[in-house]
Amino acid sequence: MSKLDTLAAAASALLKQAELSPAETAQRFDAAVDVGRWRKLVPFATVEEPAVAGESVRIGPDDVARATRRLAGDGYFCLERAFESERIDKMRRIVEAVRADGWPAVFSFVFDDFWTIARSPCVLALLEESLGAGCLQNSVIWTHWVPGAKGATGWPPHVDLSGMGNKFLSIWISLSEAAIDNGCMFLIPPGDMPREVVEAIDAKADLSYASYSNLLHNVIALPVPAGSLIGWRGDVLHWGGTNAGGNVPRVSFALEFRSRDEAFTKFERPMIDLRAALPPLGLRLYAIAKALRHYPKFEPIVSRFQPLAERLWEETAPAPEQARRPDEAGLA
Ligand SMILES: O=C(O)CCC(=O)C(=O)O
């Protein structure tokens, strides 16, 4: 075993030891499904009361047109200060309250704000411009918290869903400043990635000097203030940077959207109609559990919550007909 393998094995044994006990899992499960408890935990936010969440965007039709052009040309867009600071501060405070109560940050998706924000008319217009009328949200979500400490990292380089062309869009919204020194987003536009590089990334194979030198030269850094909106297509290589000494935690969250006429992967389902009622708490918890089961590969620390993720996953799994397309399920 190499030194690195030994360290990895030790880290994974420690994480296993830190896993929630059966009693902690039962207690967290009861708390997670208790809507009243969430409302009490964050009294300034709502759960399953969407009418209270306001519009709060600062972008207009010109921004939508600019972002759509950029997306068509380069596979990504970045709109700084797209949302009112009051709304963004509130959402960051939700994340802080959730973490202070010992939950992974992704439990912020219990709250309405995290589901209503993409339904603002301007954001919806942007989604429809880039994915077509009647586009849908999938149930893949995450809330990112990169500690304000040198060496802390965002997610490593990856693509979200390749081969989907303009039928897929991820959006990422900053709830704090995301600067070069506290781990902003970085990406490489697909046009600047030679075919052999795309194939090597898919196969997790090594790259030649010429390829990685070219890649490094084409990296785009996207430092943004709080309340900014970044979007990228499924085949854009992207990652969250490494904190270079900033003391402000980098907080953000991500959502994914699809053209209505596409076949969706099992992982993406159930799909969510952006014009229908907000997902109920059960579906929010299912999406959270799905993310917690899947993303220890990017954030090993959340593997501590695997027993809770498994229990939520089993007990909130949607009925098979809900896991199909909204129009197939008669929800459209
Ligand atoms: O915020 C980050 O560190 C990474 C975000 C990302 O890669 C994603 O949400 O797919």
The ligand as a Tripos MOL2 file, in Angstrom:
@<TRIPOS>MOLECULE
LIG
   10     9     1     0     0
SMALL
NO_CHARGES

@<TRIPOS>ATOM
      1 O1        -19.3940   24.9870   -5.3430 O.co2     1 LIG1
      2 C1        -18.5490   24.1290   -5.6200 C.2       1 LIG1
      3 O2        -17.5190   23.9560   -4.9700 O.co2     1 LIG1
      4 C2        -18.7510   23.2160   -6.7990 C.3       1 LIG1
      5 C3        -20.0890   23.3800   -7.4360 C.3       1 LIG1
      6 C4        -20.3030   22.3060   -8.4420 C.2       1 LIG1
      7 O3        -19.3720   21.8350   -9.0310 O.2       1 LIG1
      8 C5        -21.6210   21.7920   -8.6960 C.2       1 LIG1
      9 O4        -22.5670   22.1780   -7.9830 O.co2     1 LIG1
     10 O5        -21.7480   20.9580   -9.6350 O.co2     1 LIG1
@<TRIPOS>BOND
     1     1     2 2
     2     2     3 1
     3     2     4 1
     4     4     5 1
     5     5     6 1
     6     6     7 2
     7     6     8 1
     8     8     9 2
     9     8    10 1
@<TRIPOS>SUBSTRUCTURE
     1 LIG1         1 GROUP 0 **** ****
